[in-house]
């Protein structure tokens, strides 16, 4: 074999070794990529399983809580006990119960059972607030499904009609007693809740209290209303009318406004409300309200 043939043979052999080496490296890298993809899939599957387990545990905890609040499993006993409980809570709150009728329907649900009672009573707003606080702080799985209030003597006496509904869950073990857990914690105390409902008479026109220094300005705001709105090329526009005036004063977003003690700039306006930026913060006046009813808003 000549020297040239030896050189060619060596070059071919080197090329073959290089080719096989390259193919082996490619297969090795492909195997690494496949293994990395499988590892990522396994980690994702593990994460999904852990998330599903956590959600299941959370759902089970919530279901156990509801079961502890359910009415007893015996339907007849549940209706009797819950009806007596409603009557006692209304009576202890000071309401005069005129009727407490069973309004439970005949339909059945395999997941839960429901009982409903219609309460008719008379009393004051303070007594109603007391009853509602008792109702919603009780450890029962129930709600006020609907309620109607009719006022007499300017709101001093209320005729109340309310429908209360409570659930019976299939896994409850109690058969002859209501839930006896701790009272549920509400956002406000009973006194604060009663005060928030009773301090403002909802059944008469609201008249703002006059200020210590200048009652006339408060009176101006109370007698000036947001009575009209429209939308055009200029955007929303509101019409404001003072008591006794036939003409409206119009404002758009960005306009300065002064009504009695209320001074500021209209920063938001639509068909339902106007938001006014004052030196003390933002207030909202809704369509149909007077400016004495302007309600403070949280800072943006």
Secondary structure as UniProt FT lines:
FT   HELIX           3..69
FT   HELIX           75..92
FT   TURN            93..94
FT   STRAND          96..102
FT   TURN            110..111
FT   STRAND          112..123
FT   HELIX           125..137
FT   STRAND          142..152
FT   HELIX           153..155
FT   STRAND          157..169
FT   TURN            170..171
FT   HELIX           190..198
FT   TURN            202..203
FT   HELIX           215..222
FT   STRAND          224..232
FT   TURN            233..234
FT   STRAND          235..242
FT   TURN            243..244
FT   STRAND          249..252
FT   TURN            253..254
FT   STRAND          256..259
FT   TURN            260..261
FT   STRAND          262..269
FT   STRAND          273..278
FT   TURN            279..280
FT   STRAND          281..286
FT   TURN            287..288
FT   HELIX           291..293
FT   STRAND          295..296
//
